[in-house]
Amino acid sequence: MNPSPSTRSYPLIGVARFYAVVAMTAVASALASPAVANKITFETASQGVFTGPVTEDGFTYSTLSGGLFINHFGNPGKDAEGNQSLGGGVLKIVLATGGDFNFNALDFAAFDLFRPGSQTLSVEGFIGGSSVGVDQYTLANTSDISKGTYANWTTEAASALAGKTISELRISLTASSAGTGFTFGENVDNVVLTPLQAAVPEPSTLTLLSIALIGAIAVRSRRGRRAVRLIA
């Protein structure tokens, strides 16, 4: 006995539905993949008094106000510091192509040549010129640079800014010189940021999407023809 046309269509519908589900799942997974985080290490900036702008790993950083300095006591390599003779300054970071991003983490060191105590680093996020939150990190001072770097580099993760969409990050790096009776500085390195840009499907993803659409059309077409035959 030969199966009827409607019965023969079941395997084809099942295959089409299977490929449609697989393809759509793969497409959804590809589009939902998190963006890769970028890192500013200050290695491309010239050592010495810093104004900028400098672009590194997709982000542009510059001096917003006050005075900043690029030094060689980073974690490792170079770092950004408040210029002690100018009382420190504010580092501004934006996405080089414009747009929004997340702040994830940074390395923080607090240096004081003559006194114990601690310093508090302020990191503030903005979008459209309005503040969306401030992270503050307090760290005990070190005077040890015997190994060519600050001895108390500490990785600090985003807290109040975690998951917040921002278009500008401002890091306040306070400092003071020996002329005021003491010498201290706040220092940062390895600033980790994640761009928030619309996902653009790769060619392989577009191919999967095409397969999914063809599969969905095939399933609907088979169902439509079957319905016509049943009515007839």
C-alpha positions, 0 to 999 in steps of 0.5 A: 500500500502506497502512503497518501501524499499527506502521509508522505509529507510528514517526514519532510515536515519533520526534517524542515522543522528540525533544521529550523529549530536548530538554526534559530537556536544557533542564531539566537546563541550567536546574537546573545554572545557577550561582547569581548571586554577591552583593556586600557594599559596606557602602554601607547601613551608617552611617559611624562605629563599627559593631556591626550587624547590617546586611543587604545583598544577601541577607547580614547582617554584624555585629561578632563581637568587638572594634571595627569602623568604617565609613569613607569610604575604600572602593573606592569609597564606604564600607569596613569597618575595624578600629577603631583605638582598640579594636585592631580586631575581627572581622566576621561575615557570614551568609546573611540567610535562613540556609543555606550559601554560598561565599566568592569574593573581596574587596578588601583595603587595608592602611593605616599612617600612619607606617611601611612594612611590610605587614599580613596579613588573615585570612578564616576560613570556618565551618560548624556552628561548625567551621572549614573553612579560612582564607585569608590575604592579605599586602599592603604598607602605604600612607599615601596617601589623597590621592585620597579612598581608600586607594591600594593596594586589591587584589582577593583571590580565595578560595584555601583557601576556594575552593569550600568550603561555609560558613555563616559567614564571619569577617574579622579586621580588626586595627588600632592607634592612635597611642597605641601609637606607630603607626597602622594598619588593615586594611580590606575592601570588595566582599566577593563571596559566592554563596548555595548554595540548592536550585534552584527551577524557574521556570514555563518550566522546569516547562513543559519538564519537563511536555513531557519527561514527556509525551514519555517517556510517549508513547514508552513507550505506543507501544512497549507497544502495539506489543509487544501487537500483535506478541504477538497 
